[in-house]
Amino acid sequence: MGFLWEVGSGWVYFFWFVVFALQMLVAEINRRWVWTAFAMWTVGGVLVTPYVIVHGVPMVGWFPFGKFVIMIATATMTAFLLAWGKRNPVRAHRYAIWLGIALWIGLAVNIMEANIRDITIFFQADSYLSCAADPRCLQGIDAGRPVSMIAGLPETRGIAAPQFSDAWYRAVAAAFAQKGIGIDPATGFRTIGGYWNLLSAAAGLLNIITITGLGKIFVSSPNKAKVRGLIWADMVWPWVIAYDLWNHAFLYNSLADYTWYCTLALLLACTVPAFTWAKGQWIWFRCFTLMFWIAANNILPGLLVRPSIMTNYATMNPTANIVCSWIAFLFNLWLFGYWLRRIVRFRRNPLTNCLFLDLGAVRTIVRQHADDRDKYFLTDMVAPTPAELGFEPDSPVPPRDGYVGWMPWWKKDRRWPKARVPLSADRKLAEKGIVSDPQWDV
């Protein structure tokens, strides 16, 4: 018996590696050839929807199906942003804040949805315990699905009564009651609620607050990286680790038996690329690995949702929930303090600007993916120059044909008073009659 999960058979480790590798592979294919993202998830997602409604919804319910639909829209939007940004670099930089807001909405809604679920579990903990200890409730869970969600659970081990008989359900209910484990009648998932749900919900809220750099998202500069990607330079290790810890805590609190795949494999499948060969592109891998997993659960629920040889069961030890939730909360609380200190110290707007420009991780991302036009774009609203931040620009002055950092609500040029790309470099902005001080134009 492990701490978070049981020590499963060799199959669960084999399947874990397969799921982990497939998620990264598909997301990488979608990144290299963007048209495959539209083919697989936009067209393919729409075509497979009737099948999911007929075969998937009766087993997993409408909530996972709703998530499937949302992710089709999110994956389509993310792929469109990359494809559009490659073909329209000037407009992509002009409207970078809107790109960031669109991605922020997707992230924030996803996190808040999880927070609501965490709080719901806290308030319904007693009803979950009551259901698990009631043979009739367990029978009702199985009766509403084409396959059993109860058979195969650890609480059914060693029961001698004929499977699915009244005596069998009574024995299973007694085992649940003895262990103090609940079950969600709507999903059939084992769940134990407690104050740890509130801790992880608080961590999720802090994680939303500390999202930064919305106005400086860009597509890799031409001829810089072998594979051009959607670069969110400020989304580096402080926030990514905080997100991973929160997401694991939330899912362990709500879908404990599935976290072997949907947190350990799924989170690593987007974090590993973002820390190695696809730096600055966590948002892309998070979107498409999550799309893969949610699609697989809706299309193959008989294999991935009901108890099977793929399932590596959680220990359902409240201590594990407590530890995961406290770690997530404390790290996100630290991140919030770090975020606040940097705002005050550097006087930077964390939404329109990058907050972590002087971190080594950002420096590496910029060197790999940005040319001079993007290096000066990233720094035109802050005091330090690209050279002072270690970005190694080719020229000590901005290019005249560079990109103009802009916020739609500005009536005059509010970039930092230093050498900068002239407003005339973006014809549309120049035509607006924006007031700009020409002494800073290169």
C-alpha positions, 0 to 999 in steps of 0.5 A: 500500500502506497501513500497516494495510490496502491502499489498496482500490477505491472499493467498500471505502470505500462498503461501510465507510460503509454498515456503519458507518451501519447499525450505528449506525442499528439500535442507535439504533432499538433504544434508542428503541424497546426492543421492536425489540431483542427482535423483531430479536435475541431472536425473530429470532435464534432463528428464524434459528438453523436457517438459520445452522447449515445455511448459516453454520456450514459456512463460518465454523465453530462458534466464530462461531456460538457467539458469535452465540448468546452475543450473542443472550443478551447483547442480550436481557439488555441490552434487558431491563435497560433496559425493566425499569429504566424500569418499576421505578426503585426496584428498579433502583436497589436492585439496581444492583450486580447490573445492573452485575455482569451487564454486567461478566460479559458484558464480562469474558467477551468480553475474556478469550475474546479474550485466550485467542485471542491467546495461542493464536495466539502458541503456534500461530504456527509451525503457521499458517506451516506450513499456509500453506506447504503446498498440501495444507493450503490445499486442505483449507481449501477442501475443507471449505467450500462456497466458497473461502477462498483464492481472492481473497487477495493471495497468489493475484494474478498466478498463471497456473496454472488456479485450484484446480489442484494447480499453483495451490495450490503457487504460492499456498503458495510465495507465502505462504512467501515473505511469511512469512504464516500461515493458520489451518486452522480458519478460513481467515483469514490470521494472523501470530503473535508476541510482540505477541499477548502484549502485546495479551492483557496489555492486555485483562487490564488493561482488565478490571481497570479496569472501574469504577462497577458499583454506579451504573448507572441508567436516564435519569431521567424527563423529563431526556433525550429518549431514556431510556437505560442510563447507565453514568456511569463508562464515559467516555473513559479506559476507552473509548479503552483498550478500543478500542485493545485491541480493535483490536490483538486483532482485527488480530492474529487477524482482520487482513483483517476489521478494516476493518469489525470494528474501524474501523467497528464500534468507531467505531459505538459510540464516536461515539454515546457521545461525542456524542448518547448520552453515558454509553451506550457499553455499549448501542451496543457490545452492539447494534452487535456483535450486528448485525455478528456476526449479519450474518457468520453470516447472510451469510458468503458476502458478509462472510467469504470474500474478495470486493469488500468485503474490504479486505486487511490489509498483514500487516506485522508492524510494524503488529501490533507498533505496534498492540499496543504502543499498546494495552498502554501506554495500558491500563498508563497507565489502570491507573496512573490507576485505582490513583492515584484509588482511593488518592487518593479512597479509593473502591471502583471497583466499588461507586462511580463512580471518575471523578465529578469528570471533565468527561465524567461531569459532562456525562452527569449533567447530561443524564440525572439528576434530583436523585434520581439525582444524590444516588444517584450521590454518596451513597457519596462525600464530595463533594455533587452541587453540589461536583462541578458536577452542578447539583442543583435542591436543596442537600439530597437529596429525601426520596423519592430512591433509596438506594444499597445493597450486598446484603452490608451489615448497616448503612447504609454511605453517606457520613455526610452529608445523605442520602435516608432509608433508609425511602425504600425500603420493602424495605430498611427492612423488613430491619431495617438499622441506620442513623444517623438524624442524616444523614437529610433 
